[in-house]
């Protein structure tokens, strides 16, 4: 689930509702995973009105994610 969240956030900044719909999960389950990612400083939040938007913490996190992704799918 966290990898799916990471993949979605690597493309766009999203709020919990958007992540819930994209992952077909409950808001509680998505919020729990996001909380874990925030504690690890892998995602950041930005509040706009009543909504909280999530994105990857910084470019460094994005680079590590892309390297790991490429490594998993490289030809052997």
Long-range contacts (C-beta under 8 A, 24 or more apart in sequence): 1-25, 1-29, 1-33, 2-33, 2-36, 2-37, 5-30, 5-33, 5-34, 5-37, 5-43, 6-37, 6-42, 6-56, 6-65, 9-43, 9-54, 9-55, 9-56, 10-56, 10-62, 10-65, 10-66, 13-46, 13-53, 13-54, 13-55, 14-53, 14-54, 14-55, 15-51, 15-52, 15-53, 15-54, 16-52, 16-54, 17-51, 19-54
